Amino acid sequence: MTDISAVMTSKDEHDFWASIREDSPRYADWSNVFTNPSHVPLTSPVPEMVRLPIGPRRVLFLRCDMLSAAEHDRLVHHLAERFNVPASEVRDQLADDPLKSVPLLDEDLYVAVYHPQRWF
């Protein structure tokens, strides 16, 4: 599989996107974070199994470096409030690893791959 960092240079060229399912119990939260919850950038279209506080789940990771400044700020505040941690700690975590910091539950998403000929 092609390394995403070597191929993607701008939002217009990015190929992996998610739509937050409107029937998700987290839709309202995410729609307050993302300007368009039907167009959320992902690092990959392939889910990974991870251990979360709610147990093992299949997740896809948000591509935080592609968020607008306003979305990034809303994300920081949402995560800080949700997990009861200082916003500065969330901001530092996102800066340390913008590609693997925020898991999105696979069950909450529809995934689209633009330009599949690049990947499959």
N, C-alpha and C positions, 0 to 999 in steps of 0.2 A: 504494500500500500504506500502511496506517495506521502511524504512528510508535508503536512499542511502548512507549516511555517515557511517552507521553501516555495510554495505555490501561491498562497494568498497574500496579497499586498494591499488590497483596499476593500471597502465594504461592497462595492459594485462587483468585485470578482469573487467574493466569498460564496461557497457552494452549500454549506450545511446550515439549515434553518429549521426552527421549530415553531409550531403554533401551540399555544397553551390551550388545552381543551376547555371549552366553556363549561363543561359538566364537572370539571375538577374542583375539589373542595378548596384548592389553593388559587383558583382563577382570579378571584377578587384581589387577593394580595399581589399577585404578579401583574395584574392589569394596572395597579397603582404604581408599580415599579417601571414597567416597560411602556414606552410611548405607543408601541404597536405590539400587543401580546400575540398577534398572528405572524410576527416576523422577528423571531428571537435568534441571535447567532449562536451556533453550537461549535464545539471543537471537532466533533466527529458525529457521523450518523449512527455509529455502532455503540449500543449501550454497554456499560460495564457494571459488574456486580460490585457493590461496596457495602460496608457495614455503616449503617446510620443509627442514630439513637432510637429509631422506630424499627430497627432490625435490618437484615440484608435486603437490599433493593437494587433493581436495575436502574441505572441513571445515565443520563447524558450530561455533558458539562457545558455550562454557559461560557461563551467566549467573551470574557469581561472586557478585553482590550478593544472590542468593537462597539461598546456601548457609548452613547453620547455622554457628555459630562453630567447632564441633568439625570439621566438614567443611572449612571454610576453612583451619583450622590444619593438618589432614592434607594438604590440597592443597598448601599452601606447602612443607611438609616433603617431600612426594613430588617436587614439581618441582625443589626445591633439590638433592635427592639424585640425581634422574634426569639433570639437566643440569649437575651439579657447580658450582653457584653458591650464594652465601650466601643463607640464608633471608630475610634482611633485604632483599636485592635482589628476590627473588621477591615478597615482601610489598609492596614499593614499586611494582612493576610492576602488580600486581593492583589496588592502590589508584588508580593513575594511570588505568587503563582497565578497569573491571570487566566491561565488555560485550564486549571484543575481546582479552582477554589470553590466554585458554586455548582453542586450537583442539582440537576433537575430530574424529578422522578419520571422515568420512562412512561409510566401509566398516565401521566398528565399531559403527554405531548403527542402531536402529530409531527412527523419529521419529513422534510423535503430535501432532496439532493438536486441541486442545479448542476448542469453540465456533468451528468453521470459518466460520460465517456472519459473524463479525467481520472475517474476512480475505479471503475469496474470493467 
